[in-house]
Amino acid sequence: MTTTTDSHLHWVKSSYSNNGGSCVEWAPSHVSVTGTVPVRDSKNPTGPSLMVSPSAWTGLIALARSADL
């Protein structure tokens, strides 16, 4: 995990962020440059971020979509 205040990153919020839940943001433009996906808590934008591989990110999204929420 890294702590980031990367103001140059364009963070994209989860569509669930407006529902008051525990939501994440990711920076898709960073993936094409570095090959890693930065993920952070949308409620703590200056806090730590998790850097994962694109395949790990895809797996996480698939898991979240298949969960009984």
N, CA, C and O atoms as CSV, one atom per row, in Angstrom:
chain,resi,resn,atom,element,x,y,z
A,1,MET,N,N,0.845,-1.172,0.000
A,1,MET,CA,C,0.000,0.000,0.000
A,1,MET,C,C,0.889,1.234,0.000
A,1,MET,O,O,1.948,1.256,0.629
A,2,THR,N,N,0.448,2.245,-0.705
A,2,THR,CA,C,1.205,3.494,-0.736
A,2,THR,C,C,0.302,4.635,-0.317
A,2,THR,O,O,-0.918,4.569,-0.468
A,3,THR,N,N,0.906,5.670,0.203
A,3,THR,CA,C,0.153,6.882,0.487
A,3,THR,C,C,0.383,7.827,-0.673
A,3,THR,O,O,1.516,8.044,-1.102
A,4,THR,N,N,-0.698,8.382,-1.170
A,4,THR,CA,C,-0.558,9.231,-2.349
A,4,THR,C,C,-1.403,10.489,-2.235
A,4,THR,O,O,-2.519,10.474,-1.716
A,5,THR,N,N,-0.850,11.550,-2.724
A,5,THR,CA,C,-1.605,12.790,-2.891
A,5,THR,C,C,-1.460,13.201,-4.350
A,5,THR,O,O,-1.406,14.386,-4.677
A,6,ASP,N,N,-1.399,12.202,-5.216
A,6,ASP,CA,C,-1.182,12.428,-6.642
A,6,ASP,C,C,-2.306,13.244,-7.244
A,6,ASP,O,O,-3.329,12.703,-7.663
A,7,SER,N,N,-2.110,14.543,-7.283
A,7,SER,CA,C,-3.137,15.417,-7.834
A,7,SER,C,C,-3.205,15.303,-9.354
A,7,SER,O,O,-4.190,15.719,-9.964
A,8,HIS,N,N,-2.158,14.739,-9.972
A,8,HIS,CA,C,-2.149,14.603,-11.421
A,8,HIS,C,C,-2.975,13.405,-11.893
A,8,HIS,O,O,-3.269,13.295,-13.083
A,9,LEU,N,N,-3.347,12.518,-10.988
A,9,LEU,CA,C,-4.157,11.364,-11.376
A,9,LEU,C,C,-5.617,11.764,-11.509
A,9,LEU,O,O,-6.132,12.572,-10.736
A,10,HIS,N,N,-6.263,11.191,-12.492
A,10,HIS,CA,C,-7.700,11.408,-12.664
A,10,HIS,C,C,-8.420,10.219,-12.041
A,10,HIS,O,O,-8.458,9.131,-12.615
A,11,TRP,N,N,-8.989,10.441,-10.859
A,11,TRP,CA,C,-9.657,9.377,-10.116
A,11,TRP,C,C,-11.114,9.272,-10.561
A,11,TRP,O,O,-11.780,10.283,-10.783
A,12,VAL,N,N,-11.598,8.044,-10.686
A,12,VAL,CA,C,-12.973,7.765,-11.080
A,12,VAL,C,C,-13.655,7.060,-9.921
A,12,VAL,O,O,-13.164,6.052,-9.414
A,13,LYS,N,N,-14.811,7.610,-9.502
A,13,LYS,CA,C,-15.548,7.039,-8.365
A,13,LYS,C,C,-16.437,5.886,-8.799
A,13,LYS,O,O,-16.914,5.826,-9.932
A,14,SER,N,N,-16.639,4.989,-7.875
A,14,SER,CA,C,-17.613,3.924,-8.068
A,14,SER,C,C,-18.994,4.529,-8.227
A,14,SER,O,O,-19.296,5.567,-7.637
A,15,SER,N,N,-19.824,3.892,-9.013
A,15,SER,CA,C,-21.199,4.382,-9.189
A,15,SER,C,C,-21.991,4.293,-7.893
A,15,SER,O,O,-23.050,4.910,-7.777
A,16,TYR,N,N,-21.500,3.543,-6.926
A,16,TYR,CA,C,-22.180,3.415,-5.632
A,16,TYR,C,C,-21.744,4.481,-4.631
A,16,TYR,O,O,-22.284,4.527,-3.526
A,17,SER,N,N,-20.797,5.329,-4.976
A,17,SER,CA,C,-20.271,6.313,-4.032
A,17,SER,C,C,-21.326,7.287,-3.531
A,17,SER,O,O,-21.206,7.793,-2.415
A,18,ASN,N,N,-22.339,7.559,-4.310
A,18,ASN,CA,C,-23.376,8.495,-3.878
A,18,ASN,C,C,-24.399,7.857,-2.950
A,18,ASN,O,O,-25.290,8.543,-2.451
A,19,ASN,N,N,-24.285,6.564,-2.712
A,19,ASN,CA,C,-25.222,5.858,-1.840
A,19,ASN,C,C,-24.763,5.811,-0.395
A,19,ASN,O,O,-25.451,5.225,0.440
A,20,GLY,N,N,-23.623,6.409,-0.069
A,20,GLY,CA,C,-23.143,6.455,1.305
A,20,GLY,C,C,-22.454,5.192,1.760
A,20,GLY,O,O,-22.153,5.057,2.946
A,21,GLY,N,N,-22.193,4.263,0.864
A,21,GLY,CA,C,-21.547,3.012,1.228
A,21,GLY,C,C,-20.037,3.130,1.240
A,21,GLY,O,O,-19.476,4.207,1.040
A,22,SER,N,N,-19.401,2.015,1.475
A,22,SER,CA,C,-17.945,1.952,1.432
A,22,SER,C,C,-17.536,1.804,-0.025
A,22,SER,O,O,-17.706,0.735,-0.612
A,23,CYS,N,N,-17.004,2.857,-0.607
A,23,CYS,CA,C,-16.756,2.871,-2.042
A,23,CYS,C,C,-15.298,3.146,-2.361
A,23,CYS,O,O,-14.529,3.608,-1.518
A,24,VAL,N,N,-14.945,2.852,-3.589
A,24,VAL,CA,C,-13.577,3.016,-4.040
A,24,VAL,C,C,-13.504,3.919,-5.259
A,24,VAL,O,O,-14.494,4.153,-5.952
A,25,GLU,N,N,-12.294,4.419,-5.497
A,25,GLU,CA,C,-11.972,5.150,-6.711
A,25,GLU,C,C,-10.773,4.459,-7.338
A,25,GLU,O,O,-9.979,3.817,-6.651
A,26,TRP,N,N,-10.654,4.599,-8.646
A,26,TRP,CA,C,-9.485,4.083,-9.339
A,26,TRP,C,C,-9.052,5.092,-10.379
A,26,TRP,O,O,-9.831,5.963,-10.766
A,27,ALA,N,N,-7.813,4.981,-10.836
A,27,ALA,CA,C,-7.265,5.934,-11.802
A,27,ALA,C,C,-6.912,5.195,-13.094
A,27,ALA,O,O,-5.788,4.719,-13.252
A,28,PRO,N,N,-7.881,5.100,-14.025
A,28,PRO,CA,C,-7.653,4.321,-15.249
A,28,PRO,C,C,-6.511,4.842,-16.125
A,28,PRO,O,O,-5.849,4.044,-16.789
A,29,SER,N,N,-6.263,6.136,-16.147
A,29,SER,CA,C,-5.187,6.660,-16.992
A,29,SER,C,C,-3.812,6.216,-16.490
A,29,SER,O,O,-2.869,6.126,-17.277
A,30,HIS,N,N,-3.691,5.943,-15.216
A,30,HIS,CA,C,-2.432,5.480,-14.626
A,30,HIS,C,C,-2.081,4.074,-15.121
A,30,HIS,O,O,-0.906,3.729,-15.247
A,31,VAL,N,N,-3.097,3.277,-15.395
A,31,VAL,CA,C,-2.894,1.893,-15.827
A,31,VAL,C,C,-2.141,1.846,-17.152
A,31,VAL,O,O,-1.207,1.060,-17.309
A,32,SER,N,N,-2.539,2.672,-18.088
A,32,SER,CA,C,-1.897,2.651,-19.408
A,32,SER,C,C,-0.446,3.111,-19.356
A,32,SER,O,O,0.350,2.732,-20.215
A,33,VAL,N,N,-0.094,3.913,-18.372
A,33,VAL,CA,C,1.268,4.428,-18.252
A,33,VAL,C,C,2.174,3.470,-17.473
A,33,VAL,O,O,3.326,3.256,-17.851
A,34,THR,N,N,1.649,2.893,-16.382
A,34,THR,CA,C,2.489,2.107,-15.477
A,34,THR,C,C,2.181,0.613,-15.455
A,34,THR,O,O,3.012,-0.186,-15.024
A,35,GLY,N,N,1.005,0.236,-15.912
A,35,GLY,CA,C,0.618,-1.175,-15.839
A,35,GLY,C,C,0.088,-1.587,-14.491
A,35,GLY,O,O,-0.120,-2.776,-14.250
A,36,THR,N,N,-0.137,-0.637,-13.603
A,36,THR,CA,C,-0.736,-0.929,-12.300
A,36,THR,C,C,-1.994,-0.091,-12.122
A,36,THR,O,O,-2.124,0.995,-12.688
A,37,VAL,N,N,-2.912,-0.617,-11.325
A,37,VAL,CA,C,-4.189,0.052,-11.080
A,37,VAL,C,C,-4.181,0.613,-9.658
A,37,VAL,O,O,-4.179,-0.158,-8.698
A,38,PRO,N,N,-4.176,1.944,-9.503
A,38,PRO,CA,C,-4.278,2.525,-8.171
A,38,PRO,C,C,-5.748,2.550,-7.724
A,38,PRO,O,O,-6.635,2.958,-8.473
A,39,VAL,N,N,-5.975,2.105,-6.493
A,39,VAL,CA,C,-7.316,2.036,-5.917
A,39,VAL,C,C,-7.258,2.709,-4.550
A,39,VAL,O,O,-6.313,2.496,-3.790
A,40,ARG,N,N,-8.274,3.530,-4.235
A,40,ARG,CA,C,-8.300,4.198,-2.925
A,40,ARG,C,C,-9.730,4.323,-2.423
A,40,ARG,O,O,-10.688,4.136,-3.173
A,41,ASP,N,N,-9.853,4.639,-1.162
A,41,ASP,CA,C,-11.140,4.876,-0.515
A,41,ASP,C,C,-11.654,6.247,-0.947
A,41,ASP,O,O,-10.965,7.252,-0.771
A,42,SER,N,N,-12.851,6.293,-1.507
A,42,SER,CA,C,-13.385,7.566,-2.002
A,42,SER,C,C,-13.650,8.568,-0.881
A,42,SER,O,O,-13.737,9.770,-1.132
A,43,LYS,N,N,-13.778,8.085,0.340
A,43,LYS,CA,C,-14.022,8.987,1.471
A,43,LYS,C,C,-12.727,9.504,2.089
A,43,LYS,O,O,-12.764,10.363,2.970
A,44,ASN,N,N,-11.574,8.987,1.634
A,44,ASN,CA,C,-10.282,9.396,2.171
A,44,ASN,C,C,-9.292,9.591,1.010
A,44,ASN,O,O,-8.347,8.816,0.867
A,45,PRO,N,N,-9.508,10.621,0.186
A,45,PRO,CA,C,-8.706,10.786,-1.023
A,45,PRO,C,C,-7.228,11.069,-0.790
A,45,PRO,O,O,-6.431,10.889,-1.710
A,46,THR,N,N,-6.834,11.499,0.386
A,46,THR,CA,C,-5.417,11.734,0.644
A,46,THR,C,C,-4.784,10.586,1.421
A,46,THR,O,O,-3.609,10.648,1.780
A,47,GLY,N,N,-5.556,9.549,1.678
A,47,GLY,CA,C,-5.051,8.391,2.405
A,47,GLY,C,C,-4.309,7.425,1.508
A,47,GLY,O,O,-3.967,7.757,0.373
A,48,PRO,N,N,-4.060,6.231,2.015
A,48,PRO,CA,C,-3.296,5.253,1.245
A,48,PRO,C,C,-4.058,4.744,0.032
A,48,PRO,O,O,-5.289,4.762,-0.002
A,49,SER,N,N,-3.312,4.294,-0.950
A,49,SER,CA,C,-3.909,3.657,-2.117
A,49,SER,C,C,-3.273,2.286,-2.291
A,49,SER,O,O,-2.131,2.054,-1.893
A,50,LEU,N,N,-4.014,1.414,-2.874
A,50,LEU,CA,C,-3.558,0.064,-3.150
A,50,LEU,C,C,-3.235,-0.021,-4.630
A,50,LEU,O,O,-4.041,0.396,-5.461
A,51,MET,N,N,-2.071,-0.553,-4.976
A,51,MET,CA,C,-1.674,-0.713,-6.370
A,51,MET,C,C,-1.789,-2.191,-6.716
A,51,MET,O,O,-1.124,-3.029,-6.108
A,52,VAL,N,N,-2.637,-2.509,-7.698
A,52,VAL,CA,C,-2.845,-3.903,-8.085
A,52,VAL,C,C,-2.627,-4.063,-9.593
A,52,VAL,O,O,-2.627,-3.087,-10.345
A,53,SER,N,N,-2.446,-5.290,-10.004
A,53,SER,CA,C,-2.287,-5.566,-11.436
A,53,SER,C,C,-3.647,-5.435,-12.120
A,53,SER,O,O,-4.683,-5.561,-11.466
A,54,PRO,N,N,-3.652,-5.187,-13.411
A,54,PRO,CA,C,-4.931,-5.126,-14.131
A,54,PRO,C,C,-5.750,-6.410,-13.993
A,54,PRO,O,O,-6.975,-6.344,-13.899
A,55,SER,N,N,-5.100,-7.575,-13.978
A,55,SER,CA,C,-5.852,-8.829,-13.834
A,55,SER,C,C,-6.446,-8.960,-12.434
A,55,SER,O,O,-7.549,-9.484,-12.282
A,56,ALA,N,N,-5.736,-8.494,-11.412
A,56,ALA,CA,C,-6.284,-8.508,-10.052
A,56,ALA,C,C,-7.484,-7.568,-9.953
A,56,ALA,O,O,-8.479,-7.900,-9.308
A,57,TRP,N,N,-7.397,-6.398,-10.586
A,57,TRP,CA,C,-8.498,-5.434,-10.590
A,57,TRP,C,C,-9.721,-6.025,-11.294
A,57,TRP,O,O,-10.845,-5.892,-10.810
A,58,THR,N,N,-9.498,-6.675,-12.435
A,58,THR,CA,C,-10.587,-7.310,-13.172
A,58,THR,C,C,-11.255,-8.384,-12.322
A,58,THR,O,O,-12.480,-8.503,-12.312
A,59,GLY,N,N,-10.446,-9.164,-11.610
A,59,GLY,CA,C,-10.984,-10.196,-10.734
A,59,GLY,C,C,-11.790,-9.614,-9.584
A,59,GLY,O,O,-12.834,-10.154,-9.219
A,60,LEU,N,N,-11.314,-8.523,-9.018
A,60,LEU,CA,C,-12.039,-7.865,-7.927
A,60,LEU,C,C,-13.385,-7.345,-8.405
A,60,LEU,O,O,-14.392,-7.492,-7.711
A,61,ILE,N,N,-13.410,-6.741,-9.583
A,61,ILE,CA,C,-14.667,-6.230,-10.141
A,61,ILE,C,C,-15.638,-7.381,-10.400
A,61,ILE,O,O,-16.827,-7.275,-10.098
A,62,ALA,N,N,-15.128,-8.478,-10.958
A,62,ALA,CA,C,-15.990,-9.651,-11.225
A,62,ALA,C,C,-16.557,-10.199,-9.924
A,62,ALA,O,O,-17.734,-10.555,-9.860
A,63,LEU,N,N,-15.728,-10.269,-8.886
A,63,LEU,CA,C,-16.184,-10.754,-7.578
A,63,LEU,C,C,-17.262,-9.836,-7.008
A,63,LEU,O,O,-18.284,-10.310,-6.511
A,64,ALA,N,N,-17.040,-8.538,-7.080
A,64,ALA,CA,C,-18.011,-7.583,-6.546
A,64,ALA,C,C,-19.336,-7.659,-7.298
A,64,ALA,O,O,-20.402,-7.565,-6.689
A,65,ARG,N,N,-19.276,-7.826,-8.594
A,65,ARG,CA,C,-20.511,-7.920,-9.394
A,65,ARG,C,C,-21.288,-9.194,-9.102
A,65,ARG,O,O,-22.515,-9.211,-9.192
A,66,SER,N,N,-20.580,-10.258,-8.754
A,66,SER,CA,C,-21.247,-11.540,-8.505
A,66,SER,C,C,-21.751,-11.666,-7.065
A,66,SER,O,O,-22.513,-12.584,-6.760
A,67,ALA,N,N,-21.342,-10.768,-6.186
A,67,ALA,CA,C,-21.727,-10.846,-4.775
A,67,ALA,C,C,-23.202,-10.518,-4.608
A,67,ALA,O,O,-23.773,-9.716,-5.347
A,68,ASP,N,N,-23.789,-11.152,-3.629
A,68,ASP,CA,C,-25.174,-10.892,-3.296
A,68,ASP,C,C,-25.245,-9.686,-2.371
A,68,ASP,O,O,-25.176,-9.818,-1.149
A,69,LEU,N,N,-25.385,-8.512,-2.971
A,69,LEU,CA,C,-25.370,-7.275,-2.182
A,69,LEU,C,C,-26.755,-6.841,-1.845
A,69,LEU,O,O,-26.938,-5.819,-1.184
